[in-house]
Amino acid sequence: MASARTKARTHAFQILFEADHRDVDPLSVLADWVARGREAKPGESVPKVAEYTMQLVEGYTRHARRIDELIATYAVGWTLDRMPLVDRNVLRLGAYELIWEDGVPDAVVLDEAVEIAKEYSTDESPGFVNGMLARFQENKASIRR
């Protein structure tokens, strides 16, 4: 059974993915998810949006430009536009959490991002995501400045 934080991360990834796919602001997708959760009828399978999901989406949105610059810089041979949609959004979420969420151990962030990539992307994606986030982890101090 997945932990509450794992579910929150997965939902945050799904919100970022949906926003990217629809080319809309992640905060508007988050607002839609929150509204659907409030309007759900008993027994309806609509995910409730956890506080941590909101924190991750809002945090990513605050740092989106910097995160996309980092991904573009470190993804040798890949532009953001060429990168698979799933991988791009797993990296966005993982980069935000790794660099700006101090309460989460780096190893947990990397492991959870790799698990999301395993579940939603290609066979090569977990290794790619792990490698990229490991490079962010190595350079975390200079990135945060």
C-alpha positions as CSV (number, residue, x, y, z in Angstrom):
1,M,0.0,0.0,0.0
2,A,1.4,3.4,-1.0
3,S,2.1,5.9,1.7
4,A,0.2,9.2,1.8
5,R,3.3,11.1,0.6
6,T,3.7,8.6,-2.3
7,K,0.1,9.2,-3.4
8,A,0.6,13.0,-3.0
9,R,3.7,12.9,-5.3
10,T,1.9,10.8,-7.8
11,H,-1.1,13.2,-7.9
12,A,1.3,16.2,-8.2
13,F,3.0,14.4,-11.1
14,Q,-0.4,13.8,-12.7
15,I,-1.4,17.4,-12.3
16,L,1.9,18.6,-13.9
17,F,1.5,16.1,-16.7
18,E,-2.1,17.2,-17.4
19,A,-1.1,20.9,-17.4
20,D,1.8,20.2,-19.7
21,H,-0.3,18.1,-22.0
22,R,-3.1,20.7,-22.2
23,D,-0.6,23.6,-22.2
24,V,-2.3,25.3,-19.3
25,D,-1.0,26.6,-15.9
26,P,-0.5,23.8,-13.3
27,L,-2.3,25.9,-10.7
28,S,-5.5,25.9,-12.8
29,V,-5.3,22.1,-13.1
30,L,-4.7,21.9,-9.3
31,A,-7.8,24.1,-8.8
32,D,-9.8,21.8,-11.0
33,W,-8.7,18.7,-9.1
34,V,-9.5,20.4,-5.7
35,A,-13.0,21.4,-7.0
36,R,-13.7,17.9,-8.3
37,G,-12.7,16.4,-5.0
38,R,-15.1,18.7,-3.1
39,E,-18.0,18.0,-5.5
40,A,-17.5,14.3,-5.5
41,K,-20.5,12.3,-4.6
42,P,-20.2,9.5,-2.0
43,G,-18.6,6.4,-3.5
44,E,-17.3,8.3,-6.5
45,S,-13.6,7.6,-7.3
46,V,-12.2,11.1,-7.3
47,P,-8.9,11.6,-5.6
48,K,-8.8,14.0,-2.7
49,V,-6.0,16.5,-3.2
50,A,-3.6,16.2,-0.2
51,E,-1.9,19.2,1.3
52,Y,1.5,17.9,0.2
53,T,0.2,17.6,-3.4
54,M,-0.7,21.3,-3.3
55,Q,2.6,22.1,-1.8
56,L,4.5,20.3,-4.5
57,V,2.5,21.8,-7.4
58,E,2.6,25.3,-6.0
59,G,6.4,25.0,-5.2
60,Y,7.1,23.7,-8.7
61,T,5.1,26.6,-10.2
62,R,7.1,29.2,-8.2
63,H,10.4,27.7,-9.5
64,A,9.2,26.5,-12.9
65,R,11.5,28.7,-15.1
66,R,14.6,27.8,-13.1
67,I,13.7,24.1,-13.0
68,D,13.2,24.0,-16.8
69,E,16.6,25.8,-17.3
70,L,18.3,23.2,-15.0
71,I,16.7,20.3,-16.9
72,A,17.7,21.8,-20.3
73,T,21.3,22.4,-19.0
74,Y,21.8,18.9,-17.6
75,A,19.9,16.9,-20.2
76,V,22.8,16.5,-22.6
77,G,21.5,15.8,-26.1
78,W,17.8,16.3,-25.1
79,T,15.8,19.5,-25.4
80,L,12.8,19.9,-23.1
81,D,10.5,19.8,-26.2
82,R,12.0,16.4,-27.4
83,M,11.9,14.8,-23.9
84,P,8.9,12.5,-23.3
85,L,6.1,14.3,-21.5
86,V,6.2,11.8,-18.6
87,D,9.9,12.1,-18.1
88,R,9.9,15.9,-18.3
89,N,7.2,16.2,-15.6
90,V,8.8,13.5,-13.3
91,L,12.0,15.5,-13.5
92,R,10.2,18.8,-12.8
93,L,8.6,17.4,-9.7
94,G,11.7,15.6,-8.6
95,A,13.9,18.6,-9.2
96,Y,11.6,20.9,-7.2
97,E,11.4,18.5,-4.3
98,L,15.1,17.7,-4.2
99,I,16.3,21.3,-4.3
100,W,13.6,23.2,-2.4
101,E,11.8,20.8,0.0
102,D,14.3,20.4,2.8
103,G,12.2,18.0,4.9
104,V,12.5,15.1,2.5
105,P,15.7,13.0,2.3
106,D,17.3,13.1,-1.1
107,A,17.3,9.3,-1.4
108,V,13.5,9.3,-1.0
109,V,13.0,11.9,-3.7
110,L,15.2,10.0,-6.1
111,D,13.5,6.7,-5.3
112,E,10.0,8.0,-5.6
113,A,10.7,9.8,-8.9
114,V,12.2,6.6,-10.3
115,E,9.1,4.6,-9.2
116,I,6.8,7.1,-11.0
117,A,8.9,6.8,-14.1
118,K,8.7,3.0,-13.9
119,E,5.0,3.1,-13.6
120,Y,4.2,5.7,-16.2
121,S,7.0,5.8,-18.8
122,T,9.4,3.7,-20.9
123,D,11.9,1.1,-19.8
124,E,14.7,3.6,-20.2
125,S,13.1,6.4,-18.3
126,P,13.9,5.2,-14.7
127,G,17.6,5.3,-15.4
128,F,17.4,8.6,-17.2
129,V,15.4,10.2,-14.3
130,N,17.7,8.7,-11.7
131,G,20.8,10.0,-13.5
132,M,19.4,13.5,-14.0
133,L,18.2,13.9,-10.4
134,A,21.5,12.5,-9.1
135,R,23.3,15.3,-11.0
136,F,21.0,17.9,-9.4
137,Q,21.7,16.3,-6.0
138,E,25.5,16.6,-6.6
139,N,25.1,20.3,-7.5
140,K,22.3,21.1,-5.1
141,A,24.3,23.7,-3.1
142,S,25.3,25.8,-6.2
143,I,21.9,25.4,-7.8
144,R,20.1,26.8,-4.7
145,R,22.2,30.0,-4.7
